[in-house]
Amino acid sequence: MIPSRRITTGSRICFMGVDLNNDNTPNRRMVNYTAVQPNRQITFKEAAMQFIGIDLHTNRFTCCYRNGNTSEGGKDEKQTESFDISEYGLAQFYQTLTKETYVLIEATITTFWFARFMQPMVKEVIVANTYELKQISLARKNTDKIDADILCKVLKMQILSGVQVISPVTIPPVEIQDLRSLFSTYRLLKKQTTQVKNRIHSLLKEKLYGFTQEEIFSKRDRKMISSLEGDTAMSFQVIGLLDLLEYMETNIKSLEDKIMECAAPFMREIDILTSMKGIGVFTAIAIIADIIKVDRFKNSKAFTSYLRSAPAVSSSNTSVKNKGTNKKGRKLAATLLTQSLTHVLSSSQKLSNWYDRLTEGKKRGLVRTGLRRRVFAEIFQMLKKGEYHYGRVARLHEAKMLHYQRFLKKRNISFEIA
C-alpha cells in the first residue's frame, strides 16, 4: 500500500515567518480558498515517484498529482488541488513536494521565478514551451483542472518511457532574466516612440506641412515644429506629443544605461562578440540575453534556429518548401542584428558579393534572413572556441571595449575579463 501524507489545517505550520493557522497574519491572502476551512484535510499519495502538472496563473495555480503506480483497473490515481500565490498558499503547496517529484509547468511570465523557488525541493522541474503544448487547446472544454491533468499525463509518459515529448525550456539565471526584462521594456518604449513620431508626422501632413520623418526624428528641428502657428488643435497635439517623445527618449537612454550596467558579469562574452565588425556592445548584450550560454547548443544549426534565423524545411517526395522560423526561439538578437547588417556587409567584401548575387533572384527579406544566419553561425564558432573574429580590427575592437569599461568605472561597477 502506498503511504499517504496528510496536510491538516489543524496543525501549526510556519513558512517565511507566516503562521498558517493565524487568520490575522499579514500577507495571508487565501480568502476564499477551501483549504482553510476547519477540520478539512488534503491527502496526497506519496510514492517512489510523483508527477505534478501545474496550470499557472497570475494569482493562483492548479496542480494535478499522479504517482508512478497504476490501480487494479488500469487507471492512474490522480488528485487535483488549487493554491493561491501567496506565502500561505505556497507553504501548503511545498508540503506536497518530495525529492522524487517531477514537475511540468507551461512557460508564462511568472514561470521562471516560480520554478526557481521549488527546484531545491524536487527531482526535476520542466518548463514546457507554449508551442509544444498545443494539445491542451484540443480538449473539449478548457478548464484549469483539465490543463493541469494533461500536463501531468504528458510528464508521466515522458519520464517513465524515456522518450522526450516536451523539450524543456532552460530556466535562466537571475542576471539573464533581469536583462531580458529590461530589454522587453526597452523594445516597448522604442515601439511607442515610433508610434508617437508617426502620429506627429500625420498631423503635419494633414495641414500640408512638408516635414519629413527624418526632420521629426532630429531634436534640432523639433523646437521649430512646436512653434508652428495657425491651427490651435494641431499645435496643441503636436506640442503634447513632442513633450511625450522627449520624456520617452530620456527613459530609453536610462534603460540602455541600466542594461549596460547589468551586463558587467558577461564581460568576457562581450569582448569576444564585439571583435566582429558591426557588433556593438549593446547588440552583444542582446545576444547574450537570448542564448544564456553557448554550451546549450549542440551545433550552429541549433544556435541559428533558436535565434529565429533558420527557417524550417518541409520535404515530401521531390517537393521541398521553406517554412517560417522557429517560433520556440527568441528574436531580440535577430531584431537588433538586422539593424546592423549594413555595417556587417561593409566590413566583408565576401559577404557583400554573396548578398548582391542572391538578391538578384530572391526576395531581399529572405536574403537578409540568410545573412543573419551566416553571422550567427560565425558567432557560435567564436563563442564555442572562445576566439576573436577572424576579421577583427584591433583598433576598433579595443575602442569599443575601452568605452564600455570607462562607462562601468564611472558607475563604480566591478568587472573582469578572464
N, C-alpha and C positions, 0 to 999 in steps of 0.2 A: 504494500500500500504506500502511496506517495504521501509523505508527511506534509501537513499544511501549516502555514504561518498565519496567525491572526493579528490583525491590527485592531485593537479595541479602543474605542473612543473614551472608555473609562480610565485607561492607563495614562500616566503622565509622560508626555514626550516633549522634549525641548529641541529646537533646531534654530541655529543662528540667533540665539537669545530669545526665541519666541516660545512662550508656553502655549502648547496646542490645546490645553484644556481651559485656558482663561479667555473668556469672551471679550474682556477689556484689553487684551494685549494689543499694542499698536501694530499696524501693518497686517493684521489678520483680516483678509479681505473675503473670506469664504462666507458670504451672507446667505446665499440660497443653496449651498452645497449640502446634499442629503447626508453626507458622511458625518456631519456634526450633530445629527440627531441623537438623543440619548439612547444608550444601550444598543446602538447599531454596530454590527461587526462586518468588516470587509475581509473576506477569506481569499487567499491566493494560493494556488497549488505550487509547491516548490519541488523541483526535480533536478536531476543532474544537469539538464539544460532547460532554459526558459527563454521564450521568444516573445518580444513585445513589439507590436506595430503601433505607432503613435501618429495620430492626426492632430497636428499642432496649429493652434490659432493664437490670436493676439493676447487674449486674457484667460484662456483655458485650453486644455488638451485632453483628448480621449485616447485611452490605451486598451488594446486588445491583447490578452495574455494567453499563451499556449505553452504547453510543456512538450518534452521530447517523446512522450508516450502516446499511444493510441488506445482508446477504450475498446471494450469487447465488441461493440457494434461496428467498429472500424471508423468511428468518427473521432476527431480531435476534441479534447476538452478545452473549452475556452471560457474566459471571463472578460467582461468589459467594464471599465471604470473611467470616470472623468474627474479631473483635478483642476483647480484654479491655479493660475500662475501667480503665486504669492508665496511668502515664506512658509505659511501654514500648508498650502497645497503641495508645494514641492517636498516638504518634510514628509508628508503622508506618502507621496509617490516614492521617495527614496527608500522608505521602509519595505517596499515590494521588490527591490533590486537585490541580486546576488552576484557573486563573482562568475557565475556560469550563465549570465543573462546576455542575450543578443538583442540589440535594439535597432529598428529601422524607422527612420524619420524622413519625410519628404522635405526637400530643401525649400525654406522660406526665409523671410527676413530675420526671424528670431532663431532659426535652427542652430547656427554655429555656437552661439552663446549657450543655448540650452544643452547641446550635445557636450560642450566642453565641461560643464558642471558635472555631468553624470559619468563621464569617461572613467574616472578612477574607481567607480563602484561596480562596473560591469565588465564582461568579457570583451565585447566589441560594440561600437556604435557605428552604424552605417547610415550615411546621409545619401539619399537617392535623388538623382536629378529628376526634375519635373517631367521632362520629355520621355523618361523611361517608365513613367507610371501612368501612362495614358489609359491603361486598363481600368483605372478607378472610375473614369468618366463613363465607362461602358456598363456600369451597374444599373439595374432597373431604377433604383431610387438612390440618390446620393445623400447619405447621412454620415455624420461623424463616425458612428459605430461601424457602418459598412466600410468606410475608408480605412479605419484602423484594422478591421478584420482582414481586408485584402492585403494590407501591408504586412500583417503578421503571417499570413499564409505564404506570401512570396518569400519572406525572410526565412521561415522554417524550411521551405523547399530548397532554398539556396544553400543553407548551412548543412542540412542533412545529406543532400545529394552531391555537394561539392561543385555543382555547375553554377557558374556566375550568371544569374539572370539580371541582377541590378549591379552595375559597376558603381562603386562608392565614390562620392564626391569628397575630395580632400578637405579636411577641416583646417582652415588657415590659422597660423599663429596670430596672436593679438596684434602684432605690428603690421602684418599684411591686412588684417581685417580693418584696422584703422585707416590704412592707406586707401583701401577700396571704398570705404565710407566717404572719405574726403574727396576722392575722385568722382563719386556719384553726385555729390553736391556741386562740385566744380562743373561737371557736364550740364547739370540742370541750370545753373546760372548762365553758362555760355549760351545755352539754347534760348533762355529767356532774353538775354541781351540782343540776340539776333532777331527775336520777335519784336522787341521794342524798336530796334533800328528800322525794321521793315515797316512798322506802323508809322514812324516819323516820315519815312520816305513816301508812304501812301498819302499822308496828309499834305505834304508839299506838292506832290504830283497833282493832287485833286485841285489845288489852287493855282496850278500852272507854274510853280516854281521849279526851275530846271536844275535842282541839286542832284548830283549823283550819289549813290550809296557810299562811294569812297569818301566824298566830302562829309557825309554824316558820320562816317567812322572816324574822321580826323577831328581831334579835340580843338584844333586851331580854328576850324570853321563853325563850331557849334555855337560860339558866342554870337556870331553874325546871324545864324539861323534863329536863335532865340530872341533876337532884337527885331525881327521882321514885324512890320506894322500892317494894319489893314483888317484882316478877318479876326475878330475877337475870339470866336470859338476855336479857330485853328491855332492861334497864338497860345491860348490857354492850354490846349492839349500838348502842343509841341514843348512848351516850357516845362510842364509837368513830366513829360516823358524823358526830356533831356536830364532833368534832375534825377529821375529814377535810374536812367542809364549810368550816370556818373556814380551814383551810390552802389549800383550792382558791380561796376567795374572795380571800385575800391574793394568790395568784398571778394571779388575774384582774385585780385592781387594778394590779399591776405590769405586766401585759400592756397594759392600757389606757394607762398612762403611757408605755410604750415606743412604742406606736402613735402617740400624740400627738407624741412626740419625732421619730419618723421621718418624720412628715408635714410638718415645717417647710418643706421646699423647695416645697410646694404652697400657700403662704400666700395667694396671690392667688386661687386657685380656692376655697379655704375661705372667704375673705372674701365672695366672690360668693354661694356656696351658703347660707351662714348668714344672708343677708339675707331668706330665706324663713322665715316663721313655721313652727315645728315641726321645722326642720332645725338640729340642733346640730352642734358641731364634730366629734364622733365619727361621726355619720351622714354628714357631708360628706366625711370622710376615706374612709369605706367606698365612697362613690360614686366618688371619685377613683381608689381602688384597683381598682375594677371597670372603669371606662371608659378609664383611662390618660390619654387626651386627647380632647376633643370633636371635633377635626378628623377623626377616623377615621370619623365617621358622616355620611352624605350628607344625612340629614334626621331629623326627630324620630321618624318611624316606625321607622327602623332603630335609633335610640337606645333607644326603649322596648322594642323586640323583644329587643335584646341584654340588657337588664336584666330579662328574664323577666316583662314586664308587658303584652305584646301577643299574645294568642292567635292562632294561625294560623286562616285561614278556608278551608274547602273548599266549593266550589260546583259543582254539576252540574245543568244544566237550571234548574229552579226551586227546587232544594233547596240551602240554604245551612246549613252546620254550622260551629260554632266548635270548634276543636281545642285541644290543650294549648299551653302557651307554648314559646318557642324553647329547646330543650334545648342548643343550642350557646352560649347566653349564660351570664351569671353572675347569681347570685341573692343575693349578700351584701347589696347595697344594697337590694334589694326586701324582704329579711327585716327589716332594721333600720328601713326606712321604714314598714313595716306597723305596727311598734310605736309610731310617731309619728303615725299617721293621725288619731288623736283630736285632737291639737293642731293638725294641719293643718285639720281640719274646723272647729274652734272659731275659727280665725283668719279664715275666709272664710264669710260668710253665703250667698254664691252657691253655693259648693261644698257647704255643708251642706244647702241646699234641694235641690240636684241629687241628693245622696246619699239623702236621705229619700224623694224622689219615686221613684227607681229601686228602692229596697228594698221598695217596696210590691208590686211584681210580679216581682222577680227575687231569686235567692239572694244572700245577703249576701256570700258569698265572691267571686262574680262581680263584684259592685258594688265591693268593695274592690280587686279587680284593676283595674277601670276607673278607680277613683280614683287608684291608683298610677300608671297610665298617664298621666292628666292632669297629675299632679305632675311626673313625669319629662319630659313634653313641655315644661312650663314651665322646668324645669331646663336642658333642652337649649338653649332660646332664651336663657336667661340666660348660659350659658357661651359660646355661639356669638357673642353680641353683646358679651360682657364687661360686662354691666349688672346692677345690683341688681334684686331682685324688685319688681314694681310695688306690692306691699302691704307693703313694708319699713317697720318701725317703728324709726327711727334709734336711739332709746334702748336698745331690747332688743338690736338688732344690735351696737351698739358695746359693750354689756356682755359679749356672748358673745366677741367678738374680744379685748377687754381682758383677760378672764380667761385666754384661751388664750395671749396674749402674755406675761402675767405668769408663767404656767406654764413657758414656754420660757426666759424670762430667769432664773428661779431655777436652771435647769439649764445655764445658760451656752450656750444653743443660739442661734446667729445666724439671723436671718430678715429678709425684706424683703417689702413689698407694693408691687408695680410700679405 
